[in-house]
Amino acid sequence: MAPAAVDFDGSSSSFKRVCVMDAGGSLGSALVHRLLQRGYFVHAAIHSHVEMQSMERTIADKKKLKVFHTDPLDYHSIVEALEGCYGLFYSFEAPSDQPSYDELMTEMEVRAAHNVLEACAQTETIDKVVFTSSATAVIWRDPSDSTPSSSDFDERNWSNVNFCRKFKLWHGLSKTLAEKTAWALAMDRGLSMVSINAGLLLSPDLTITHPYLKGAAEMYKDGVFVTVDLKFLVDSHICVFEESSAYGRYLCFNHVINSNEDAMKLAQTLLPSEVSSLSPSMTVGESMMVSQRISNKKINKLMVDFESGCHSE
């Protein structure tokens, strides 16, 4: 393991070499840019040659960037990308040739998480892992399990995998099992890990077919339909990495879809212009407000000092 004392004050430091995997996605690409701005040396692990070329074109200063072609199912390619790094930012996005989430995608995501955490355990320099998960690994539970004391959701909750299988909530199932696999390996191997359980990322390429949106009407009614913008999500990742007191899981979102107005605005960005209708369960009652039943207090508390530091940069 790397030495515990790591300087994250923005000055040049040999400890500030990190790997971002998958660096080709919306989150990964933005993380690479933000980390370079903060003075990090970055290993950008990308899954396709097209993404590699795109990354190399969009980065002006390449002195602190090294791009790797990796496959999350290829252990040796992961080890190569991690070499010399003291931190990993890991996220999994479905391959472009995989049209939708299903049970096979779940198996793939779990295997990838296992490979990546095992590679981290075998990389002596790795000091900390930031694992991107999802709010869908928190919010899905069988209504029959609910009790008054467990009516609201926070980081202590895990989605019910049997419930997810029964209703084909593959995104929730994949994220839950992959994150549990990662935590089990991290604890077994003595790795320092923090997870970010993100809401629906409002990225420019978001469409109505995104697997997170399966069950959106139910999320809305339950007060747990949450979204996050890219800047807040990127800053949250860097915050939990740099903050030594960060621990465990962090639900990460900065907006709750809990009114018809919110739902209509989101629909307008997701649906083709000729489609103007939403699920009836999300449009009944013009002024209806759904009570929020999910908390992001933990990440907000940690982000206070980080955001004030960013404004002073």
C-alpha positions as CSV (number, residue, x, y, z in Angstrom):
1,M,0.0,0.0,0.0
2,A,1.1,3.6,-0.6
3,P,2.2,5.8,2.3
4,A,-0.7,7.3,4.2
5,A,0.5,10.9,4.1
6,V,-0.6,12.3,0.7
7,D,-0.4,15.9,-0.3
8,F,-3.6,17.0,-2.0
9,D,-3.2,20.8,-1.8
10,G,-2.8,21.3,-5.5
11,S,1.1,21.4,-5.5
12,S,3.2,19.1,-7.6
13,S,3.5,15.7,-6.0
14,S,4.5,12.3,-7.1
15,F,1.6,10.9,-5.2
16,K,-0.9,12.7,-7.5
17,R,-0.9,10.0,-10.2
18,V,-4.3,8.6,-10.6
19,C,-6.2,6.3,-13.1
20,V,-9.6,7.1,-14.5
21,M,-11.6,4.1,-15.8
22,D,-13.8,4.3,-17.9
23,A,-12.3,7.6,-19.2
24,G,-14.3,7.5,-22.4
25,G,-17.7,8.0,-20.9
26,S,-19.3,11.4,-19.9
27,L,-18.3,11.2,-16.3
28,G,-14.8,9.7,-17.0
29,S,-13.9,12.3,-19.6
30,A,-15.0,15.2,-17.4
31,L,-13.0,13.7,-14.5
32,V,-9.9,13.5,-16.6
33,H,-10.2,17.2,-17.6
34,R,-10.9,18.3,-14.0
35,L,-8.0,16.2,-12.5
36,L,-5.6,17.6,-15.0
37,Q,-6.7,21.1,-14.0
38,R,-5.9,20.3,-10.4
39,G,-2.4,19.2,-11.2
40,Y,-2.8,15.4,-11.3
41,F,-1.0,13.1,-13.6
42,V,-3.7,11.0,-15.1
43,H,-3.8,7.5,-16.6
44,A,-7.0,7.6,-18.8
45,A,-8.2,4.0,-19.3
46,I,-10.4,3.9,-22.4
47,H,-12.3,0.9,-23.9
48,S,-12.2,1.8,-27.6
49,H,-9.6,3.2,-30.1
50,V,-12.2,5.8,-31.2
51,E,-12.5,7.1,-27.7
52,M,-8.7,7.1,-27.4
53,Q,-8.4,9.3,-30.4
54,S,-11.1,11.6,-29.2
55,M,-9.5,12.0,-25.8
56,E,-6.1,12.8,-27.3
57,R,-7.7,15.5,-29.6
58,T,-9.6,17.2,-26.7
59,I,-6.7,17.5,-24.2
60,A,-4.4,20.5,-25.0
61,D,-1.7,19.7,-22.5
62,K,-0.7,16.1,-22.8
63,K,2.4,16.2,-20.6
64,K,0.4,14.9,-17.6
65,L,-1.8,12.5,-19.5
66,K,-1.2,8.9,-20.5
67,V,-4.0,7.1,-22.4
68,F,-4.5,3.3,-22.1
69,H,-6.7,0.9,-24.1
70,T,-8.2,-1.4,-21.5
71,D,-10.9,-4.0,-21.3
72,P,-12.6,-4.3,-17.8
73,L,-12.8,-8.1,-18.4
74,D,-9.0,-8.3,-19.2
75,Y,-7.2,-8.3,-15.9
76,H,-3.8,-7.7,-17.4
77,S,-4.9,-4.5,-19.3
78,I,-6.2,-3.2,-16.0
79,V,-3.0,-3.8,-14.2
80,E,-1.0,-2.0,-16.9
81,A,-3.2,1.1,-16.6
82,L,-2.9,1.1,-12.8
83,E,0.9,0.9,-12.7
84,G,2.4,3.7,-10.7
85,C,-1.0,5.1,-9.7
86,Y,-2.0,6.0,-6.1
87,G,-5.7,6.3,-6.8
88,L,-8.4,4.9,-9.1
89,F,-11.7,6.5,-10.1
90,Y,-13.7,3.6,-11.5
91,S,-17.0,3.7,-13.4
92,F,-18.7,1.2,-15.6
93,E,-20.8,2.2,-18.6
94,A,-22.4,-0.3,-20.9
95,P,-20.4,-1.0,-24.1
96,S,-21.8,0.7,-27.2
97,D,-22.5,-2.7,-28.9
98,Q,-24.7,-3.7,-25.9
99,P,-28.1,-2.1,-26.6
100,S,-29.6,-2.6,-23.2
101,Y,-29.1,-3.9,-19.7
102,D,-30.1,-7.5,-19.0
103,E,-28.8,-10.4,-17.0
104,L,-25.7,-10.8,-19.2
105,M,-24.9,-7.2,-18.6
106,T,-25.2,-7.8,-14.8
107,E,-22.7,-10.7,-15.1
108,M,-20.3,-8.5,-17.1
109,E,-20.5,-5.6,-14.7
110,V,-19.9,-7.9,-11.6
111,R,-16.9,-9.6,-13.3
112,A,-15.5,-6.2,-14.3
113,A,-15.8,-4.9,-10.7
114,H,-14.1,-8.1,-9.4
115,N,-11.2,-7.7,-11.9
116,V,-10.7,-4.0,-11.1
117,L,-10.6,-4.4,-7.3
118,E,-8.4,-7.5,-7.5
119,A,-6.0,-5.5,-9.8
120,C,-6.0,-2.7,-7.3
121,A,-5.2,-5.1,-4.5
122,Q,-2.2,-6.4,-6.5
123,T,-0.9,-2.8,-7.3
124,E,1.3,-1.8,-4.4
125,T,1.0,1.9,-5.0
126,I,-2.8,2.1,-4.9
127,D,-3.9,4.0,-1.8
128,K,-7.6,4.7,-2.5
129,V,-10.4,3.7,-4.8
130,V,-13.5,5.8,-5.7
131,F,-16.1,3.4,-7.0
132,T,-19.0,4.9,-9.0
133,S,-22.2,3.1,-8.3
134,S,-25.8,4.4,-8.5
135,A,-28.8,5.4,-6.5
136,T,-30.5,2.4,-8.1
137,A,-28.3,0.3,-5.8
138,V,-30.1,1.9,-2.9
139,I,-33.8,2.6,-3.7
140,W,-35.4,-0.7,-4.9
141,R,-37.0,-2.7,-2.1
142,D,-40.0,-4.9,-1.9
143,P,-42.9,-2.9,-0.4
144,S,-43.7,-5.7,1.9
145,D,-40.3,-5.2,3.6
146,S,-41.1,-1.5,4.5
147,T,-41.6,-0.5,8.1
148,P,-42.2,3.0,9.5
149,S,-38.6,3.1,10.8
150,S,-37.2,2.4,7.3
151,S,-39.5,4.7,5.3
152,D,-36.7,7.0,4.0
153,F,-33.5,6.1,2.1
154,D,-29.9,6.9,2.8
155,E,-26.5,5.2,2.3
156,R,-27.4,2.4,4.7
157,N,-30.0,1.0,2.3
158,W,-29.3,-1.6,-0.4
159,S,-31.7,-2.5,-3.3
160,N,-33.4,-5.9,-2.9
161,V,-31.8,-8.0,-5.6
162,N,-34.7,-10.5,-5.7
163,F,-37.1,-7.6,-6.3
164,C,-34.9,-6.2,-9.1
165,R,-34.8,-9.6,-10.8
166,K,-38.5,-10.1,-10.5
167,F,-39.3,-6.8,-12.2
168,K,-36.3,-6.8,-14.5
169,L,-34.7,-3.7,-13.0
170,W,-31.4,-4.7,-14.5
171,H,-29.7,-1.4,-13.9
172,G,-30.4,-1.6,-10.2
173,L,-29.5,-5.3,-10.1
174,S,-26.2,-4.7,-11.9
175,K,-25.2,-1.7,-9.8
176,T,-26.1,-3.5,-6.5
177,L,-24.3,-6.7,-7.2
178,A,-21.2,-5.0,-8.7
179,E,-20.9,-2.6,-5.7
180,K,-21.4,-5.4,-3.2
181,T,-18.6,-7.4,-5.0
182,A,-16.3,-4.4,-4.9
183,W,-17.0,-3.8,-1.2
184,A,-16.4,-7.4,-0.3
185,L,-13.1,-7.5,-2.2
186,A,-12.0,-4.1,-0.7
187,M,-12.6,-5.3,2.8
188,D,-11.0,-8.7,2.2
189,R,-7.9,-7.1,0.6
190,G,-7.6,-4.1,3.0
191,L,-8.2,-1.6,0.2
192,S,-9.4,2.0,1.1
193,M,-12.6,2.5,-0.9
194,V,-15.4,5.0,-1.1
195,S,-18.5,4.7,-3.3
196,I,-20.5,7.4,-5.0
197,N,-24.1,6.3,-5.5
198,A,-25.1,8.8,-8.2
199,G,-28.5,9.9,-9.3
200,L,-29.4,10.0,-13.0
201,L,-26.6,11.9,-14.7
202,L,-28.0,14.8,-16.8
203,S,-25.4,14.5,-19.6
204,P,-25.9,15.8,-23.1
205,D,-26.2,12.2,-24.5
206,L,-29.0,11.2,-22.1
207,T,-32.0,9.6,-23.8
208,I,-35.2,8.0,-22.7
209,T,-33.7,4.5,-23.3
210,H,-31.2,4.9,-20.5
211,P,-31.5,1.8,-18.2
212,Y,-31.6,4.0,-15.1
213,L,-35.1,5.2,-16.2
214,K,-36.7,1.7,-16.0
215,G,-39.2,2.2,-13.2
216,A,-39.1,6.0,-13.4
217,A,-42.8,6.3,-12.6
218,E,-42.4,4.3,-9.4
219,M,-39.3,6.3,-8.4
220,Y,-41.3,9.4,-8.9
221,K,-44.2,8.3,-6.8
222,D,-41.9,7.0,-4.0
223,G,-40.0,10.4,-3.8
224,V,-36.7,8.8,-4.8
225,F,-36.3,10.0,-8.5
226,V,-33.1,12.0,-8.2
227,T,-30.7,13.5,-10.8
228,V,-27.2,15.0,-10.7
229,D,-25.5,17.4,-13.0
230,L,-22.0,16.6,-14.3
231,K,-20.0,19.3,-12.5
232,F,-21.5,18.3,-9.1
233,L,-20.8,14.6,-9.7
234,V,-17.2,15.2,-10.8
235,D,-16.5,17.5,-7.8
236,S,-18.0,14.9,-5.5
237,H,-15.7,12.2,-6.8
238,I,-12.6,14.4,-6.3
239,C,-13.8,15.6,-2.9
240,V,-14.2,12.0,-1.5
241,F,-10.8,11.1,-2.9
242,E,-9.0,14.1,-1.5
243,E,-10.8,14.2,1.9
244,S,-9.2,11.8,4.3
245,S,-12.3,11.6,6.5
246,A,-14.5,10.3,3.6
247,Y,-15.8,6.8,4.3
248,G,-18.3,4.3,3.0
249,R,-21.1,5.2,0.6
250,Y,-22.3,8.6,-0.6
251,L,-25.6,9.2,-2.3
252,C,-24.9,11.9,-4.8
253,F,-27.6,14.1,-6.3
254,N,-28.5,17.7,-6.5
255,H,-32.1,17.6,-7.7
256,V,-35.2,15.6,-6.9
257,I,-37.9,15.1,-9.5
258,N,-41.0,15.4,-7.2
259,S,-43.4,17.7,-9.1
260,N,-45.2,17.5,-12.4
261,E,-43.3,20.6,-13.5
262,D,-40.0,18.8,-12.8
263,A,-41.2,15.6,-14.6
264,M,-42.3,17.6,-17.7
265,K,-39.0,19.5,-17.9
266,L,-37.1,16.2,-17.8
267,A,-39.4,14.6,-20.3
268,Q,-38.9,17.4,-22.8
269,T,-35.2,16.8,-22.7
270,L,-35.5,13.0,-23.1
271,L,-38.4,12.5,-25.5
272,P,-38.5,13.2,-29.2
273,S,-40.3,16.4,-30.1
274,E,-43.3,14.6,-31.5
275,V,-43.9,12.8,-28.2
276,S,-45.6,15.0,-25.7
277,S,-47.0,12.6,-23.1
278,L,-45.7,11.1,-19.9
279,S,-46.8,8.1,-17.9
280,P,-50.2,9.0,-16.3
281,S,-48.7,8.2,-12.9
282,M,-46.3,11.1,-13.4
283,T,-48.9,13.7,-14.7
284,V,-51.9,13.3,-12.4
285,G,-52.7,16.6,-10.5
286,E,-51.3,19.9,-11.9
287,S,-49.8,21.0,-8.6
288,M,-49.0,17.7,-7.1
289,M,-45.8,17.6,-5.0
290,V,-44.3,14.2,-3.9
291,S,-42.5,14.2,-0.6
292,Q,-38.7,13.6,-0.9
293,R,-37.8,10.3,0.7
294,I,-34.1,10.1,0.0
295,S,-31.2,11.9,1.7
296,N,-28.0,13.4,0.3
297,K,-27.0,15.0,3.6
298,K,-23.8,13.0,3.9
299,I,-22.2,14.2,0.6
300,N,-23.5,17.8,1.1
301,K,-21.8,18.0,4.5
302,L,-18.5,16.8,3.0
303,M,-18.7,19.1,0.0
304,V,-19.0,22.3,2.0
305,D,-15.3,22.9,2.5
306,F,-14.4,21.4,-0.9
307,E,-16.7,23.9,-2.8
308,S,-15.4,26.9,-0.8
309,G,-11.9,25.8,-1.7
310,C,-12.8,25.6,-5.4
311,H,-14.2,29.1,-5.4
312,S,-11.0,30.4,-3.9
313,E,-8.8,28.8,-6.6
